[in-house]
Amino acid sequence: MEPNAPRMQAAAAALQAALTFEHPADVVLRRFFREHPELGQHDRGFVADSVFAVLRNLRLLEAIAGNKQPRRLLLAALAFLGGRSLRQLEPLLRQDEPQWLTKARAVDVRAMPQAVQLSLPDWVWERLLETLTEDRAIAMARGLLAQAPLDLRVNTLLSTREEVLAQFAADGIKAQPTTYSPTGVRLADKPALQQHPLFLSGKVEVQDEASQLLSWLVAPRRREMVLDFCAGAGGKTLALGALMSSQGRLYAFDTSARRLTNLGPRLKRSGLSNVHPQHIDSEHDARIKRLNAKIDRVLVDAPCSGLGTLRRNPDLKWRQTPQGVVELAAKQTSILGSAARLVKPGGRLVYATCSILREENEGVVEIFLAAHPTFRLADCSAILREQHIALDTGQYFRVFPHTHGMDGFFAAVLEREPVS
């Protein structure tokens, strides 16, 4: 999708709206496209790709451009990230832009601080250096700068991975099995799937491979009582239900009625009959108490900074703050403690985030274990190995874009002692 003057104008307007950081970038773009129905598919593709490229590399581009003007940030992205020469960009340039771009292209990026080169806020870069060597921190940061692939989960109630791959091949869509998830499919491109028969029939759902693997850590069995404590729009709920073969009872709790409403159409497509969505006011809702010590398996995919998903949500690194992370860690600790009361003796509690920060991950688990002596930390790698998933990240589940090709995810499996 080559740039032209109308596309640049549209991209600059969309970027201007996104740079306020008042709303998530994908929400901003959806609204922008609704307000500009004259934009065609390729125009929208250029605008979306351009906005996300700038947000992903914002700090570096600001240093190169010398200012925060959306148009100049876009031109810097085309030159430095897109590899376009001054001659190629010349038809787009106005007034003093050729001189400015010539000067910008002479900037020595290698002389900039690492956090600027890697487009990370200083506080995030400092957090990485607290737990990683500089080389590993650089590798992780570069992995988070990449674009994420499109992963799908096959609904094994309705199809098999082999059948899905065959259908995509017949439709000319390049796809391959995911490396670790037994039910995952990774697409080479990002085709529009909303009207594809596999999507409409509920045979596939969009879900990152790391998120899929959380369900295998929960490892629900048929006829058990299972609870997704922070269900959101229900992606992991649906995965758990498929592993249960739609038997037993599966609760989907969330504090957002809107997100649970969005689960409705997905649930209908899935063919599951054992899912029971439940809106709660908070982790202390009285309706939760009725299930105390009755649930076999509880998944807590806790609200978090989302810094492990920067490939998909690059604006998060500019919208989060150190104080925000402190508040999140306190909230995560509270949620985990409330969820633990639901776990029956001998049951399993899985705590997960899509964060790369220790204070949201191991830090929360350590606080929990100190306050809950009846729980012990299980070995995530051993649990996956039992299910023939060859992924060894140690006792904790930790995956990253630069090492595993997935979003940054963390999980801990906590098992409650059985009654002696």
C-alpha positions in Angstrom: 0.0 0.0 0.0 1.9 3.0 -1.3 1.5 6.4 0.2 -0.2 9.2 -1.7 -1.4 12.7 -0.6 -4.9 11.7 0.4 -3.7 8.7 2.4 -1.0 10.8 4.1 -3.7 13.3 5.1 -5.9 10.6 6.5 -3.1 8.9 8.3 -2.0 12.2 9.9 -5.5 12.9 11.1 -5.9 9.5 12.6 -2.4 9.7 14.2 -3.3 13.0 15.7 -6.3 11.4 17.5 -4.3 8.4 18.6 -1.5 10.6 20.1 -3.8 12.0 22.7 -3.7 8.5 24.3 -7.2 9.1 25.8 -8.4 5.8 24.3 -6.8 2.6 23.0 -5.4 3.0 19.4 -7.6 0.3 18.0 -10.7 2.1 19.4 -9.5 5.4 17.9 -9.0 3.8 14.5 -12.4 2.1 14.5 -14.1 5.4 15.3 -12.0 7.3 12.7 -13.0 4.8 9.9 -16.6 5.1 10.9 -16.3 8.9 10.5 -14.6 8.5 7.1 -16.6 6.0 5.1 -15.1 7.3 1.9 -11.8 5.5 2.7 -11.4 2.3 0.8 -10.0 -1.0 2.0 -6.4 -0.2 0.9 -6.7 3.4 2.3 -7.7 2.0 5.7 -4.9 -0.5 5.5 -2.3 2.2 4.9 -3.8 4.4 7.7 -3.8 1.6 10.3 -0.4 0.2 9.4 1.1 3.8 9.5 -0.5 4.7 12.8 0.7 1.5 14.5 4.2 1.8 13.0 4.5 5.3 14.5 3.1 4.3 17.9 5.4 1.3 18.0 8.5 3.4 17.3 7.3 6.7 18.7 10.2 7.7 20.8 12.8 6.9 18.1 10.8 8.7 15.5 10.4 11.8 17.7 14.1 11.9 18.2 14.7 11.6 14.4 12.0 14.0 13.4 12.9 16.6 16.0 9.2 17.3 16.8 5.9 15.6 17.5 4.0 16.7 14.4 2.0 13.7 13.1 2.9 14.4 9.4 6.6 14.5 10.1 6.4 11.4 12.3 4.7 9.6 9.4 7.4 10.8 6.9 10.1 9.7 9.3 8.5 6.3 9.5 8.3 5.9 5.8 12.0 6.9 5.4 13.5 5.0 8.4 11.2 2.1 8.9 9.8 1.7 5.3 13.2 2.2 3.7 11.9 4.8 1.2 14.4 7.2 -0.3 14.2 10.9 -0.5 13.5 10.6 -4.2 10.6 8.2 -3.7 9.1 10.5 -1.1 9.6 13.7 -3.1 6.1 13.7 -4.6 4.6 13.8 -1.1 6.9 16.6 0.3 5.8 20.2 1.0 7.7 23.4 1.4 10.8 22.9 3.6 10.2 19.1 4.0 12.9 18.0 1.6 15.5 20.0 3.6 14.1 18.8 6.9 14.1 15.1 5.8 17.6 15.4 4.4 18.7 16.6 7.8 16.7 14.0 9.7 18.2 11.2 7.6 21.7 12.3 8.8 20.8 11.7 12.5 23.1 9.0 14.1 20.6 6.6 15.7 23.3 4.5 17.2 24.4 7.5 19.4 21.0 7.7 21.0 20.3 6.0 24.4 19.1 2.4 24.2 15.7 3.3 25.5 15.2 5.8 22.7 16.5 3.4 20.0 14.1 0.8 21.3 11.2 3.2 21.7 10.6 2.4 25.4 9.8 4.7 28.3 12.8 5.0 30.6 10.9 3.4 33.4 10.1 0.3 31.4 13.7 0.0 30.2 14.9 0.2 33.7 12.5 -2.5 34.8 13.9 -4.8 32.2 17.5 -4.2 33.2 16.6 -5.1 36.8 15.9 -8.7 35.8 17.8 -9.2 32.5 21.3 -8.6 31.2 21.5 -5.7 28.7 21.8 -8.0 25.7 18.7 -10.0 26.8 16.8 -6.8 27.5 17.6 -5.5 24.0 16.5 -8.7 22.4 13.2 -8.6 24.3 12.6 -5.0 23.4 13.3 -5.6 19.8 10.9 -8.6 19.9 8.2 -6.3 21.2 8.8 -3.9 18.3 7.9 -6.5 15.8 4.4 -6.9 14.3 2.4 -9.8 15.8 1.2 -12.7 13.6 -2.5 -13.6 13.4 -3.1 -16.8 15.5 -6.3 -18.8 15.6 -7.5 -21.5 17.9 -9.4 -24.4 16.3 -12.6 -25.3 18.1 -12.1 -29.1 18.5 -15.8 -29.5 19.2 -16.6 -28.7 15.6 -13.4 -29.4 13.6 -9.8 -30.5 13.6 -6.7 -28.6 12.9 -6.0 -30.7 9.8 -9.5 -29.9 8.4 -9.0 -26.2 9.1 -5.6 -26.1 7.5 -7.0 -27.9 4.4 -9.8 -25.4 4.1 -7.4 -22.5 4.3 -5.1 -24.1 1.7 -8.1 -24.6 -0.6 -9.0 -20.9 -0.2 -5.5 -19.8 -1.0 -4.8 -18.6 2.6 -1.3 -19.5 3.9 -1.5 -21.1 7.3 0.6 -23.5 9.4 0.3 -25.2 12.8 1.5 -23.2 15.8 4.7 -24.5 17.3 3.4 -25.3 20.8 -0.4 -25.1 21.0 -2.0 -28.4 19.8 -5.0 -26.5 18.5 -3.3 -23.4 17.1 -3.1 -22.2 13.5 -0.8 -19.2 12.5 -1.7 -17.3 9.3 1.1 -15.9 7.1 -0.9 -12.7 6.4 -3.9 -11.0 8.0 -6.9 -11.7 5.7 -10.3 -10.5 6.7 -11.8 -13.4 8.5 -15.1 -12.0 9.7 -17.0 -13.4 6.8 -15.0 -16.6 6.3 -17.0 -19.8 6.7 -14.6 -21.2 9.3 -15.1 -18.1 11.5 -18.9 -17.9 10.9 -19.3 -21.5 11.8 -17.4 -21.2 15.0 -14.6 -23.6 13.9 -11.9 -21.0 14.6 -11.5 -18.1 17.0 -8.8 -15.5 17.0 -6.5 -16.1 20.0 -2.7 -15.7 20.4 -0.8 -18.9 20.9 0.4 -17.9 24.4 -3.2 -17.3 25.5 -4.2 -20.7 24.1 -1.6 -22.4 26.3 -3.1 -21.0 29.5 -6.0 -23.4 29.0 -3.7 -26.3 28.9 -2.2 -25.2 32.2 -5.6 -25.1 33.7 -6.1 -28.6 32.2 -9.8 -28.9 33.0 -11.4 -32.3 33.0 -14.9 -33.4 31.9 -17.6 -33.0 34.4 -15.5 -30.7 36.6 -16.6 -27.3 37.9 -14.3 -24.7 36.3 -14.3 -20.9 36.6 -12.7 -18.2 34.4 -12.5 -15.4 37.0 -11.7 -12.5 34.7 -13.4 -13.8 31.5 -13.5 -10.6 29.5 -14.9 -11.4 26.0 -14.4 -15.1 26.7 -11.6 -16.3 24.5 -10.1 -18.4 27.2 -13.5 -19.5 28.4 -14.3 -20.9 25.0 -10.9 -22.7 25.0 -11.6 -24.2 28.4 -15.1 -25.4 27.3 -13.6 -27.2 24.3 -11.1 -29.0 26.5 -14.0 -30.0 28.7 -15.9 -31.4 25.7 -18.8 -29.1 26.8 -19.3 -31.3 29.9 -19.3 -30.2 33.5 -20.0 -26.6 34.5 -17.9 -23.6 33.3 -18.5 -20.2 34.9 -17.4 -17.0 33.1 -17.1 -14.1 35.6 -16.3 -10.5 34.7 -17.0 -7.0 36.1 -17.8 -5.7 32.7 -21.3 -6.4 31.4 -20.3 -5.1 28.0 -17.5 -7.6 27.6 -19.7 -10.5 28.7 -22.3 -9.3 26.2 -19.6 -9.6 23.5 -19.2 -13.3 24.6 -22.8 -14.0 23.5 -22.3 -14.4 19.7 -19.0 -16.2 20.2 -20.6 -18.6 22.6 -23.5 -19.3 20.2 -21.0 -20.1 17.4 -18.9 -22.3 19.6 -21.5 -25.1 20.2 -20.7 -25.1 23.9 -23.6 -25.7 26.3 -21.8 -25.8 29.6 -20.8 -22.0 29.9 -22.6 -19.8 32.4 -21.6 -16.1 32.1 -22.0 -14.1 35.3 -21.6 -10.3 35.8 -20.0 -9.4 39.1 -19.5 -6.0 40.8 -16.0 -6.8 42.0 -13.8 -9.6 43.2 -15.7 -9.3 46.5 -19.2 -9.8 45.0 -21.5 -11.7 47.3 -22.4 -14.1 44.5 -18.8 -15.4 44.5 -19.1 -16.5 48.1 -21.7 -19.1 47.2 -19.0 -21.0 45.3 -16.4 -21.0 48.1 -14.3 -24.2 48.1 -16.5 -25.7 45.4 -14.5 -25.1 42.2 -12.0 -27.7 40.8 -10.1 -25.3 38.6 -9.9 -21.5 38.6 -8.2 -19.3 36.0 -7.3 -15.7 36.9 -6.1 -13.9 33.8 -5.7 -10.7 35.8 -6.1 -7.1 34.6 -2.5 -6.0 34.0 -0.3 -3.4 32.2 -0.4 -5.5 29.0 3.2 -4.8 28.2 3.7 -8.3 26.9 1.3 -7.4 24.0 3.1 -4.3 22.7 3.4 -6.0 19.3 -0.5 -5.7 19.1 -1.0 -2.7 21.4 2.0 -0.5 21.1 0.2 2.5 22.6 0.1 0.8 26.0 3.7 1.6 26.7 2.8 5.3 26.4 -0.4 5.0 28.4 1.0 3.1 31.4 2.9 4.6 34.3 5.0 3.3 37.2 2.3 4.4 39.6 -0.3 2.6 37.5 1.7 -0.6 37.8 1.8 -0.3 41.6 -2.0 0.1 41.6 -2.4 -2.9 39.3 -0.2 -5.1 41.4 -2.4 -4.4 44.5 -5.5 -5.1 42.5 -4.0 -8.4 41.2 -3.1 -9.5 44.7 -6.7 -8.8 45.8 -8.2 -10.6 42.9 -6.0 -13.6 43.3 -6.8 -13.8 47.0 -10.6 -13.7 46.3 -10.3 -16.4 43.6 -8.3 -18.7 45.9 -11.3 -19.0 48.2 -13.3 -20.7 45.4 -10.7 -23.5 45.0 -11.7 -26.8 46.6 -9.1 -28.8 48.5 -7.0 -30.6 45.9 -8.0 -28.0 43.2 -5.9 -25.8 40.9 -5.6 -22.0 40.6 -3.8 -20.6 37.6 -2.7 -16.9 37.8 -1.8 -15.3 34.5 -0.9 -11.9 33.0 0.2 -10.6 29.7 2.8 -8.5 31.4 6.6 -8.7 31.4 7.1 -7.0 34.7 8.2 -8.9 37.8 6.0 -6.9 40.2 2.8 -8.0 38.3 4.0 -11.6 38.0 6.4 -13.4 40.4 6.0 -10.6 42.9 2.2 -11.1 43.1 2.6 -14.9 43.4 5.2 -14.6 46.2 2.9 -12.3 48.2 0.0 -14.8 47.7 2.0 -17.8 48.7 3.2 -16.1 51.9 -0.4 -15.4 52.8 -1.9 -18.7 51.7 0.1 -21.6 53.2 -2.4 -24.3 51.9 -1.3 -23.5 48.3 1.9 -24.7 46.7 3.6 -23.7 43.4 3.4 -26.5 40.8 5.7 -26.9 37.8 4.2 -25.4 34.6 6.6 -27.2 32.3 5.7 -30.6 33.9 2.0 -29.9 33.4 2.5 -29.1 29.7 4.7 -32.1 29.3 2.0 -34.3 30.6 -0.2 -33.1 27.8 2.6 -33.6 25.2 3.4 -29.9 24.8 7.2 -29.6 24.6 7.7 -26.2 26.1 10.0 -25.9 29.1 10.2 -22.4 30.6 10.8 -23.6 34.1 8.5 -23.7 37.1 6.7 -20.6 35.9 5.2 -20.2 32.5 7.1 -17.4 30.7 7.0 -16.8 27.0 8.2 -13.8 24.9 8.1 -12.7 21.2 11.9 -12.9 20.7 12.2 -16.4 22.1 8.9 -18.2 21.5 7.2 -16.1 18.8 4.3 -15.3 21.1 3.0 -12.4 23.1 4.7 -11.9 26.4 2.8 -14.0 28.9 3.3 -15.2 32.5 1.5 -17.8 34.5 1.8 -19.7 37.7 0.0 -22.8 38.7 -1.0 -22.9 42.4 -2.5 -26.1 43.8 -4.4 -26.3 47.0 -3.5 -29.1 49.4 -6.1 -31.9 49.6 -7.8 -32.7 52.9 -5.7 -35.2 54.8 
